[in-house]
Amino acid sequence: MGLIRSRSAVAPLRRSLRSEARLPSVEALVAAERPAEPVLCLRPAVIAEAARDFVGGFPGTVLYAVKCNPEPAVLRALWEGGVRHFDCASAAEVALVRSLFPEAAIHFMHPVKSRPAIREAWEHQGVRDFVLDDASELAKILAETGAGAADGLGLVVRIAPPPGGGALYDLSGKFGAGLEEAVALLRAARPHAARLGISFHVGSQCMDPLAYRRAIALAGQAIRMAGVAVEVVDVGGGFPVAYPEIEPLPLGAYFAEIEAAFEALGLPQAELWAEPGRALAAAGGSVVVQVQMRRGGMLYVNDGVYGSLSDAGAPGFRFPARLLRPEGGASPVRRGFSLFGPTCDSADIMRGPFELPEDVREGDWIEIGQLGAYGACLRTGFNGFDRARLAEVADRAMLGDVAEELPQAA
Ligand SMILES: *Cc1c(COP(=O)(O)O)cnc(C)c1O
């Protein structure tokens, strides 16, 4: 998610990735093309299925958080899976979603927006809902839209969730009003809003369903203290996926916790929203890299933290990996490897460990999975390594537990 440095979501939207016809599998792609540059593999059917499961299971409205993968093929797969609402954070994301789906409901869920972005979204892109966590942002939204309750304006107050939420990424340091402030904002926004909401984000890859329960209870406290009617309770994103040795509870456990906590608020007129990113997109994306040199347990590969593997760097995420050697004959014995990316920066290292056959060698390819979220969208052009192809494939996803299917080194 780019904790190393901030990166704009706009550049990747502009960089055009060549997409070819869908291939049956990643193995077939590597055997046929022996790619010398990284290949971003997309499995639209896997993304559509994740969307269907989430939309079918969540007891409310599902907004896809566009930032985690704005690739048009991903957005189309989500639409096919039943997603009709999109959580956008920039003018470029709003314009992209609108260009693909004239009927989509787009919600502007970044708490700090530029004035031109607000104006453009309201006047030209049909955006009606805007999030805020500060009185100055409320004033900005009202001034730039010139709108109010009679015009269908939706205002959502973002509250900081209680600390210790069990997420691998805590996002509450940057956004979210404190309780007293949220109460004041709910009161201030109410007269201007056709639809008033309260939202939070428990942090990404949240391993504890109770974090949602606690945050919903806090939202309920804010609503009661404000003494105003609220039409939307938005539980944000954070829904986790599997990574090696990280097996979250099934999403159903999260949905049950959220539904129970929401019902306990006693707001029968309110709608429940969620803004999943990772949980919809992760499994549908991977990257195929090639080994350029091996030095002991270190593999020098052609993509890294300035490419699709940002989260494998300083944030320390482990990803599932598998060897692709078209001529076959890899050792059945596995060991852990670390990867160096292609740039000259010594921070371009992904410690993993990535479990692979012990005889990995120069020229081998490695597929690294669960990268459909916060992978390709974080690529940069640093050091000239910005070339990557996009390929759509139709095989099964590589999930967090893939390594367990094969024998381990003694
Ligand atoms: C990033 C983000 C999301 C998506 O988070 P995931 O952890 O990927 O589900 C949702 N809402 C907001 C406001 C975000 O910034």
The ligand as a Gaussian input file, in Angstrom:
#p B3LYP/6-31G(d) Opt

LIG

0 1
 C       -8.029000       1.869000       1.070000
 C       -9.418000       2.129000       1.469000
 C      -10.374000       1.108000       1.421000
 C      -10.049000      -0.312000       1.054000
 O       -9.334000      -0.941000       2.042000
 P       -9.000000      -2.521000       1.972000
 O       -8.228000      -2.764000       3.196000
 O       -8.245000      -2.759000       0.722000
 O      -10.313000      -3.230000       1.971000
 C      -11.677000       1.424000       1.758000
 N      -12.025000       2.676000       2.128000
 C      -11.130000       3.673000       2.186000
 C      -11.581000       5.028000       2.597000
 C       -9.803000       3.438000       1.875000
 O       -8.903000       4.425000       1.958000

